[in-house]
Amino acid sequence: MIARAEPSGTVERPAAGAADATGAGADPDGRYTLLYDHECPFCRLEVEWLLRRRGDRLRAVDISAPDFDASAWGLTQEDVEAQLHGVRADGTFTVGMESVRASYEAAGVGWLMTWTRWPGLRWLADLGYRIFARHRVALGRLLGRSCDACEAGACDVRAGGGGGRTAAPRDAAG
């Protein structure tokens, strides 16, 4: 479990060791690593767009993949489903809107997020992200998001909740 400083910011804690079979840890090539939900249509489109810009500086890890293990990153599945998490090249974690900013910077389009750092607007951007993160699963269903647990009526994602899927998600191909 990582220590929480701010709900949307950098957590000064080294990531788990060097990259292993789960992909956990700081990227050996110095890329920023973003833990994202490929099943979320919003997340998927944004990450694909960012990777097209500078995939050599950004690594994306799908938290909905059947073999993803949040504990390898020192996190819980609930943590990674509630907000974006990222790992900088130096091993420090980012959480929430700070992960969005870091991803855009890594992709070479950080200027698009500059306004989210301005005094008076930073809190608004961070709040907007937290509201979106809380409702992204329900919003994603409007665009076709689905998982086996949701279809079976066993999904633990509550209206207004951020995550908490109890069954394994469908694989990326399904």
N, C-alpha and C positions, 0 to 999 in steps of 0.2 A: 504494500500500500504506500502511495507517495504522500508526503506531507503537503497540506494545502496552505498556500499563502493567500492568494487571491483566487476567486472563482475563474478568472480569465487572465492568466499571466504565466510567466516562466516559473517553474518550480526548480529550484537549485538542488538537484539530486542527480547523481550520475545514473545513467541508464544501465541495465544489466549487461555486464561484460561486453565482449566483442560479439559480432554477429554470429549466430549459430543457425542450426537447422530451422528454427522458428523465425529467424530474421531479427531477433531481439537485439537491442543495443545500438550504439552509435554506428553509423555507416562507415565502413573502413575507407570508402572513397571520399568521405567528407561531405556527402549529400545530406540535406535536411530530410528527415524521415517523418512522414505524416501517417498516423493511424486513422484510417477512414472507413466508412461503411459503404462498400460497393453496392449494397442492396438499396441504398438511399438514392433515388434518382437525382436529387440536387447535388449530393456529395459526389456521385459518380461523374456527372457532367462537368462539375467544376474541377475535379482532380484530373480528368482526361484533358481538359483545356489547359491546365497548368503544366501537365507533363508534355504536351505538344510544344509549349514555349521553351522549356529548359529541362527536359527529363534527365539531363546529365547532372543537374544540381538538386534534383528532388526525387526521393524514393517514396512510393506509396505502398502501404501495407493494409490489406483488406481485413478488417476486423470481423467481417461476416463469413470469411472462408472457414470451411469445416476444420482445418488444421490450425487455425489461429489460436494461440494460447496467451491470453492477457497476462497471466502470472509470470510468463517469461520476461515481461516488460516491468514487472513489479506492480502491476495494476490488476483490477478485477474487470470482468466483462461488463459489469454495471458501470464502472468508471469510464471505459472507452465508448460505451454506447450513449452515455449522458452528454459528453462533450468531446470535441476533437482533442487529440493529444499528439504531440510531435516530439522529436528528439533532434536537437541541434548536433552538429559535428563534434562539439566538445562534450556531448553526453547529457546536457541539461534538458529537462522536459519543458515543453510549452503546453498550455492548456487553454481551451476555449478560443476566444477571438485572437489571442496572441498566436495561436497555431495557424489561423487564417493569415495573419500578417506575415508570419515567418514563411509560409508556403508561397505567398505571392512574391516575397523578396527573393526566395530561392529560385523561382521561375523567371526572375528578371522583370517582373511587373509590380514591384512593391509600391511604385508611385500611385497605383490605383487605390492603395489602402492608406496612403499618407494622411488623409483627412481623419481616419479613425484613431490617430494618435494626437490630434490637436486638442488642446485644453478646451473643455466644455463639450466637445463632441466624442471624446474617447469613452466617457461613461455611457453615452447614448449608444454608441456602436457595440460596446460590451454588453449592455442590457439587451439590445436588439438581437445579438447573437444568442444570449442565454434563452430568450423567449423562443427564437427559431429552433434552437437545439431541443428545447422541451417539447416542441410540437412537430418536429421534422418527420417522425414516423407517421403520424396521422396525415400530415400534408403529403408525404410521399405516397400514401395509399391512393390519393387522388390522381397520381401519375402512374399508378400500376405497381407500387411496391408491394411485395408479398413474400411471405416465408411459410414454410411448412407449418410452424406453430400457429401463425395467424390464420391460415386456411383451416386448421383443425379446431380453431376456437380456443387454443391453449396458450396463446401468446400472453405473456405477463406485462405487455406494454399497455399501461393504463392511459386513458384520455388525459392528456396533459403531462404524462410521464415521459421520461427521456429514454428509457431502455428497459432492460431486464428480460430479454427473451429467454424462455426456459427450454426450448427445443433447439436442435441444431438447425441453422439456416440452410436454405438450398444452396447448392454449389453455384458458382458464377455462370456455368453453362445452362443451369436449369431454370 
